[in-house]
Amino acid sequence: MADSEMKRGLAQVMYRFGPDSLFDYGRRGLSMKVSRWETDKVSSLDANYVAEQIATHASSFRNDDEDPWVDLTVDDVDFRRPNRVVGSLYPLTMYCQNRSCHRVVSKKEPSHFVYTNGECPECGGELRQLAFVLVHDCGNMMSINPQPCSDPNHGYDHIYLNKQNINDPLSWYFYCGECGDFCGNMSKRCTKCNKERVYFRPIASNSVYYSQGDVLVNLPIDQRYSDDIEYGESWARVLMAAHLGDLDDVVEEEGKTYEELGRMTTDERDAKRREKQIEELKEKVGAEQVERMIESGVDLGDVFDVAEDTIKGSTREEVVEENRERVKLPSQRGGDSDVDQAYSTLSHELFTYLRSTQGYEGNLDATDGMKRQPTPLSLDGLLEQEDFLESNPEAEVYPEKLQKVNIASAWVVDNLPLLNYTFGFTRDRPERSRTDLQPFPHPRGEDSTPVYVDQTPSEAVVLQVDRAAIIEWLDEKGSLRDVERPDTDDESDLKEWFLENVDTNELRDHYSPIEDDLTREVYTLLHSMSHALMRTASGQCGLDSNSISEYVMPSIPAIFLYASSTEHFSLGGMHTLFKTRIHPWVDETIADVQKCVYDPVCEHEDGACHACLHMSEVACESANGNLDRRYLVGGDRDRIPAFWESEYV
């Protein structure tokens, strides 16, 4: 078959045309398998956070204790962007369409079919692919091929397909036309795990290939400093200090960005480089030899041509130390071994929130690669535009409307960078716990695990929830008995309270229950708010309900509702919602959440179901877990106070 091309959007390619997937090449009436992707390397993303998200996803699969998923880190991952898909003919078994013939032709390589010219060698009839494959939950996919005849003189030369019961493929079988010998049927034992017999699936069946990936907000880090930033606790504390307002003078008066404040000193870079080179030297000459060199006073700086200066103090170190004294994360107090995970999650959350609501604090024109920074417009800023108020006088009531649902501040954000990524695939079953996650083969044959990504701009509405209102609600609910209340008149004290009491480690796996009571209360409240607002937003802005996704930030606390389209365009729906539809949006949400068609059962049992708060898996970040309508409207039977009552405004 001559080379030919198909045009598909990158988002569609990422979801449906992954390596080792099957697709219908309708132009020629054939099925094909994606044999490889041609790709380019990607570096402008928060690699640490994405790698940790992948590790979290991988932990929910059956083979999470196997390579490459066990102990997966950013050093094991290679991020790449696909630019071309290469496919080949598959499956490699064909049969003659002539009902009186049904001669079978099976080849080992797609190129071998060129010599058949698509014609039956027996009668000249047209050959057609056997449109079935065998798949197993271990990740294996097999073509349905006949066995050779037991008579060595016949072999594969006279194999036919018996399709007498055309509507029951399970009854089909191969046989030798010369002697009638049975040559196989539509099932066989899995050739990969050899555990059980596998039965056929139509090529177009969803169970043949389940792409595994996600979409998340991914703000670029200034590449001038990205290699110098000390990620982990240091970076997290710089961002916590910025969030608490402790860096306002440094950022505004000195014109420094968060990346500049978070980078290492020259001495720190040299020290880290020296550590790495010492490890490399140990591998070459042996650890004992290197230790003897150090003990004897050999100047390894001469060996490596690296300065021996000790690590000196820096602005960053001062910021980190001051914040360390001020903020103690839950994972620190509890002796959590995954405190590094908490720093990473919190860093991503804070960096996304700060840049999405305040914009880039540096000079965009002087910074290469930073054009993808989000562009926020606050509600206060919108209401200061006289032309806007003249054409939209109803906007004057927007702040009052938002206060009814305890939203303290709001922004519409343009150019919000989304990262669509896929890290593997499964077969046969949709349930993660019953399948093995398969990594993609590396396009260059390297040892690292390839993760394919696409970065696209989108738009979002960001809602910062009233912190004092949450504290008052938690107090009335009885959730603060063992927790010190913050000063609800001090916004900085409120911010600090949420950082110290919401455990982000509890939220990293949305498939596991939240054990910490206070974290569960805050997240369930915000998540329920998010779903209530999402369900009514689509009707106000014109976007399909499955095209709006959420990002809940309980440590802020804030809610991102963003257009999740990954096809490189924005419809402007979120701008429409923010600028002209806030008043009907809030009113409809309050009315809609009051009752469910399944009340009183829904209200008295789970407080959420498909008829009131549930969203599609595409839209929800946690598989419709931790939702309760009673948190918003109250539950007399369960003595749950209503968060949306006016007394808390």
N, C-alpha and C positions, 0 to 999 in steps of 0.2 A: 504494500500500500504506500503510495506517495505521501511525502510530508504534507500536512495540512494544519491550519491554525483555527482555534476557537478564541473568541474574546469574552472574558468574564471579569467582573469587578473583583478587586482584591479581597473584599470582605467575603464574597461568595467562595472564592478560592480557598481562603483560610478555613472556612467552615465545611465545605463539601468536596474539595479537591486536594485533601491532604495526601502526603506520601502513603502509598499502599491502599488508597481508597479506589473504588470503582466508579466509573461514570459512563453515561450513555452518550456515545458519539452519534447523535441522531442523523447527521448529514449522510453517514455511510451505513446506518443501521447496525452499528457494532457497539460492543462494550469494551472498555479499556481500563487499564489499571495505571494509576499515577506511579511512574517508576522513579521519578526524582523531581526536585525543585531546584531551579537555578536561583541563587540567592546572593545578597550583599550583606556584609556585616553591619550591625547597628550598635551604636555606643551611647547615643544621647537619650538615656532613660535611667530611671532609678533602679539599677540592676539589682542591688541588694534586696530591696523591697519586693520586686517581682519574683526573684528567686525564692524568697521566703513564702510568697503566696503559692508558688508552684509546689514547694515542699509540703505546705499545708493541704493543698488539693491531693497530692500524691498519698498522703497519710490515710485517706479514706478508701483506698483501693486494696484489694486482697493481697497484692504483692508489694506492699509498702516497705517490707523488710529486705527487699532485694535491690541489687544495682539496676539502674543508676539512682533509684529514688531514696534509698536509705542514706541518711545524713547528707542529703543534697545541699550544696552551698553555691554561692554565686561563682566560685572558682570552677565549678563543674559545668557551668552553663555557657552556651554560645548563642547569643541573640542574633537572629538573621531575618532579613526581609525578603520574601519571595518576589521574583520579577518575571519568572517564566516557569510554566508547568510542562513537564515532558511525560507523555503517556505511551503505553504500548498495548497491543492487543491482549485481551484477557477476558474470559478463560480461553484455553487453547484446545478445546474440544469442539468440533463442528460435526454436523450431520446433514445428510441430503434431505431437502424438503420434499422430494418426490415420495409420496406415501407408499408407493410400491417398492421403494428402495431403502431409504433411511441408512445408507452406508455411513459409517463413522470415520472421520479423519481427525486424528489427534497428533499434535506436534509438541516438541520440547521448547521451541523458540518461535516467536511471532514471525520472524523473517522466513521461516520454512513454508508458510502459507503462500508466499509469493508464487511459488512454482505451481500451485494448484489453480491459480487464476480465479479462485472462488468457485470452482466447478467440481462436481462429484466425479471422481476417477472411474466410477462404475457406469453411471448413466448420463453424465454431463449435466445433471440438475444443479440447481443453485445450493451452495452450502450455507448453513445457518449456524450461528453459535448456540451451544447448549446454554441457555440463559439462567444457569443455576451455579452456585458455588457452595462449598462446605465451610462453615465458620465455627469456631469454638471459643468459649469464654477465656481461654488462655491467651487469646490474641491471634491464633493461627487461622489462615485462610488457605483453602485448597481447591484446586480445579477438580472437577469430576471427570476423571479419565478412565478409560477401559483398561482392564488387565489383558495381557497377551493370552492368546489361546494356549492351552496346556500342550497342544501339539506343536512342537518347534517348527514344523513345516508350514504352519499357518501363521503363527505370531500375531502381528497387528494387521495383516494384509486383508483380512476378510471380516472385520468387526462391524456389526450392525446394531442399531438401537431399536428395541421393542417398545413401541408406544401404543399398544392396542387400546389401553384405557387412557385416552389422551387427557382426560380431566384429573387423572390421579398420578402425578409424576413420581410419587413414592413407589408405584408399581413398575416403573420403567426399569429396564435392565439391558445390558450389553450382552451380545452372544456372537459366536463365530458362525459365519454364514456357510462354512464348509462342513463343519461337524456338529454344530449346535451347542458347542461347549459354552457354559456360563462364564462371562468375562467381566462381571462386576455390576453394581447397581448404583443407586443415588445416595449411598452412605458409605462411610468407612471410618476406621478408628483414626483419631487425631494423630498426625505424624509428628507433632511437636511434643505434646505431653504424654501421648499414648495412654490416656486415662480412660477414655470412653468413646463409644461410637458417635460420630457426628452426622447429622442429617442435613439435607440440602436447604438452602435459602435462595429465593429469587434474587437476582443481581440488584434489583431496585429496592430491596428490603432495607429498612433503616437498621436492622440488626447486623448487617454486614459491616458497618463502620460507624462508630460513634466518635466524633471529634471531641477532644477534651481541651478546653481552654476557658478564657474569661475575658471580660472587658473591664478596665479600671482607669481612673484618672491618673495621668502621668505627666507631671510638670517637668520640663527640662531643667537641669542644673547647669549653671554657667560653666562651660567646658574649660575656661581659662583656669578654674580653680578645682575642678572636679577630682583630679588626681591628687590634690593636696588636702582635701577635706578628710578629717579624722572621723569617719562614720562610726556609729555606735553611740555610746553615752555622750561623747563630746558634742556631736552634731545635734543630738536630741536636746541637750541642755542649752545650746545656743538658740534653738528655735523656741524652747520653753521660755527662755528669758525674753525673747522678742514678743511672744504671745502675752506675757505678763506685763509688758510695757517697760521692762528694765533696760532695753536697748534703744529706746526712742531717741535719746540724745545722740548716741553713736551713729545711728542710721541717718538721722536728719541733718545733724550738724557736720559730721565728718563724711557723709555721703557713702558710707560703706554698705555693701550688700551682705546678706546672710552668708553667702558663700565665702566672701572675704573674711568675715569674722570666724568662720568655721575651719579655715584652712590651717595646715600645719606650718610651723616655722621652718626655716631652712635647716636648722640644726636637727629638728625632729625628722625631716625627710632623710637627712644623712644618716641618722641613727637607725631608722627603719631599713634603709638600704644596706647598711652595714650588717644588721641582723640577718637579712635575707642572704647576703653574700657569705656570711659565716656558715649558714646552713648549707649553702651550695659547696663550700670548701670542705665541710665535714663529709659530704657525700663523696667527694673526690679523693680525699686523703685519709678519711676516718676521723671520727669524733675525738678519739683519744689524742691523736696527733695535734688537732686544733687546740684542745684544752691545754696540752703541754706548751704549745706556742704562746697561749695567752698567759699561762702561769709564769713562763720564763721571761715575760715582758716584751715579746716581739710586737712591734707596732703594726697591727693589722691595717691601720690606716694607710701605711705605705704599700701594703699588698693590694688594697682595694682602691687606693687613691681617693679616700673619703675622709673628710675632716673628723677629728676625734672630739670635737666640742661636746660638752654636756648639753642636755636639753635645757634651754633657758625659758624663762617666763614669757608669756605673750598675752595680748588682749584676750584671746580666746581662752587661755588658761584661767585668767581672772574671772571671766564670765562664767565658765564652767564651775569653778569653785564656789562662786557666790550662789549660783543656782542649786548646786549640790547641797548647800546649807539650807536653802529655802524650801526645796521640793523633794519629798521622799515618795517615790512611786510605790504602788501596792506590791509590786513584785520584789522591791527592795526590802520592804518591811517583813514580807512573808518568807524571805530566803529563797525565792523562786530561782531555780537554776537557769530559767529562760529569761533572765533579765535583759539580755541582749536583744531578744525578740521584742520585748516591750519597748526598748529604745527605738528599734527599727520601725515598728508599727506607729508609734507616736510621732516619730520624725516625719513619716509620710503624711500622716493626718495633719500635723501642724503646718508643714511646708505647703501642702495643698490649700489649706484654709487661708493662711496668711497671704500667699501670692494671688489667690482667687478673689479675695476681698479687698486687698490693698494694692494689687498690681505689683509690677517689678519695681523695686526701689532704686535700681541703678539707671544708667543711661542706655536705653535700648539701641540707639543709633550707633553707639560705640562698641557694641558687643555682638560678635558674630554668633549665629546659631540661637539667638534668644528671641527671634521674632515669633516663636510659638508660645510666648507668654500670654496668659489669660488677660482679658481686658474687662475689668469690672465697672459697673455703674450702680451706685447705691441708690436706695429709694430716696434718701435725703437729697442726693445729687439730682435725681430726676425731678423732684418737686421744686427744685430751685430754678428749673428751666421755665421761664415765663411763657414761651411759645407753646410748650407742652401743656401747661395748665390751661391756657386759653382754649386749646382744642380738646382737652380732656379734663373738664372741671371736676368730674367725679373722682379724680385722683386724689383730691384733698382728703378724702375719707380713707385712703389706703392704710395709713398708720393705725387708725382706729380699728379698721377691720382686722389687721394682722394681730393687734393686741388681744382681740377676742379669742384667738387661738394661741396666745402667749408666744408670739414671735416678736422679738425685740428689734431685730435688724434684718434687712433683706437686700440682696444684690441680684442683678442679672449679669451673667458673665459670658462674654463672647470669646471665641478662640480658645476654648477650654480643651487642652490636649487629651485625647483618649488613646489608650493603648489596647489594641485587640491582639491577644496572644493565644497561641495554641501550642501545647507541650507534648501531646501524644494522642493515642486513640485506644479504643476498646472495641470488642466485637461480641456479638451474640446476645448480651443482656445489657439493659440500661443501668442496673443497680451497681454502684461502684463497689460495694463490699463483696460482690459475687463475681467480679471480673479482674483480670490482670491488666494493668496499665502498660501499654507498649510505647517505648520511646521511638522517635523518628530516627532513621539512619542518618548519620551526618553527611551532608552533601559533599564534603571534601575528605571523608574517610577519617576524620580526627576522632580522638577519644572522648571529647566533651559531648554533652547532651545538647542537641540543637533545639532552640525554642524560637518559633517563628512569630514575628510581631509586625504590626502595622500601626502607625501613629496617625491619627486623624483629628482635625479640629471639630469641636462641637460647641454647644451653648448650654447654659445651666441657670437655674434659679437657686441661690444659696439662702437658706433661712437659718439665722442664729436664734435659737430658742432662749427665752427669758430664763436666765440662770436662777434668779431669786425666786421666780415662780416655781421652778422645779424643787428648790429647797423647801419652800412652804408646803408643796404637795407631798413630798417625801415625809416631812415632819408630821403632817396630819395623818398620813397613812401608817405612821408608827415605824418607819424604816430608819429613823435616825437615833434610836434609843442608845446605841452603843457608839455613835459617831458624833464628833464635835461639830456643831453648827458653825458655818462661816458667818461673817458679817454681811448680811444681805444688802447693806447700803454701800459696800466696798466692792467694786467690780473686780479689782485685782485679787482680792481675797476669795471671791467667788470662783474666778478662773483657777486659782491655786487649789481650791477644794476639789474641783472636778479632776484635775490632774492627779491629785493624791488619792482619790477614792474610786475612780473608774479604772478597773484593771483591764488594759487592752489585751493582755494575754488570754483572757477569758473569751475574747471575741475573734480570735484568729481562725478558729475552725467553726464555721457556721453549721456544721453537721453534728456538733456535740453540744450538750446542754451547758448553760452558764451556771457554774457552781457558786460564784460569789453573789450574795443576795443583793447588795447595793448596785453592783454592775448590772445585774439582770433587771432590776427595777428601772434604772435609768435607760438602758437600751430598749426594753420593751415599750416604755413610754414614747421614746423618740421614733422607734420603728413603727409603732401604731400610728403616730402622727404622720409619718412619711407615707404610709400606705393610704391613709384616709385622704391625704392631699393628692397623691398620685392618681387615685381612682377617679377623681373629678377633674383633674387637670387636663386630661386628653380631650374632654368635651369642650373645654374653654380655649384651647390653643390649636386644635386641629390635628395634633399628632395622635397616631394610634397608641392605645394604652401600652402595647408591647414595645413602643419606641421611646418610652420614658423609663429611665432606671434611677436607682437611688444609691447614695453613699452616705451612710449614717455615721456621724462623728460624735460619739458620746462624751469624749474627753473635752470637747469644745464648750458646750454641746451645739451641734449644728446638723442640718440636713441639706445634702446636695440632691437636687432633682435635675437630671441632665438628659438631653436628647441622645439616645444611645445609637443612633445611626452611625455605621462605620463605612459609609460609601463616599466619604470625602466631600460632603456638602451639608449645609445646615439650612433648615427650612424656615427659620425665624420664629418657630412656634413658641419658644420660651420667652422671646422678647415680646411677642403679642400677649402672652399670659401676664408678664410682669408689668407692662405699660398700660394695658387697657382692660384687663380682666380680673384683677385682684379682688374687687368687691363681689362679683358673682361667684368667683371661685371659692372664697372663704364661706360665703353664705350657703352655697350648695354643699360644701364639705361638712359644715356643722349640721345641716339638715339630714344629709345622707348617712352620717355615722350614728344618728340617734337610735336607729332600729334596724333590725335584720329580718328578712322574711322567715327565718328559722327561729326567731325568738318565740317563746322564752328559752328554748333548748340551747341556742347559741349563746345567749347572754349568761345563762346559769352554768354552762359547762366550760367551754374554752374561750368564749368571748371573741372568737374570730372564726370565720369560715369562708368558703369560696363566694358566698353571696354578699359578704360585707367588707372584708379586709384583704382577702387573699388576692395576690397578683400572679402573673405568669412567672415561671422560673427565670425567664430572661430579664424581667424587670426587678425581681426581688434579690437582694444580696444574701439572704440567709434561708432560702427554701421555705418561706412562709412560716418560719419559726419565730417565737417570742413576739407574738401579736396578741393584743387584748383590747377590744373596743371599750371595755369598762374603765380602763385607765383614762380615757378621754371624757366619757359621759357619766361615769360613776356606776357603781353597782351596790344597791341597797342591801341585797341579800349577802354579799361578800364584804360589805363595809369598805368599799373602795371609793375614795373621794374622786370627784370629777376634776380633771386637770383643766378643762375648758369652761369651768364656771367663772362668772365675772368677778367673784370675790378675790380671785388670784391675779387679776389684771393690774 
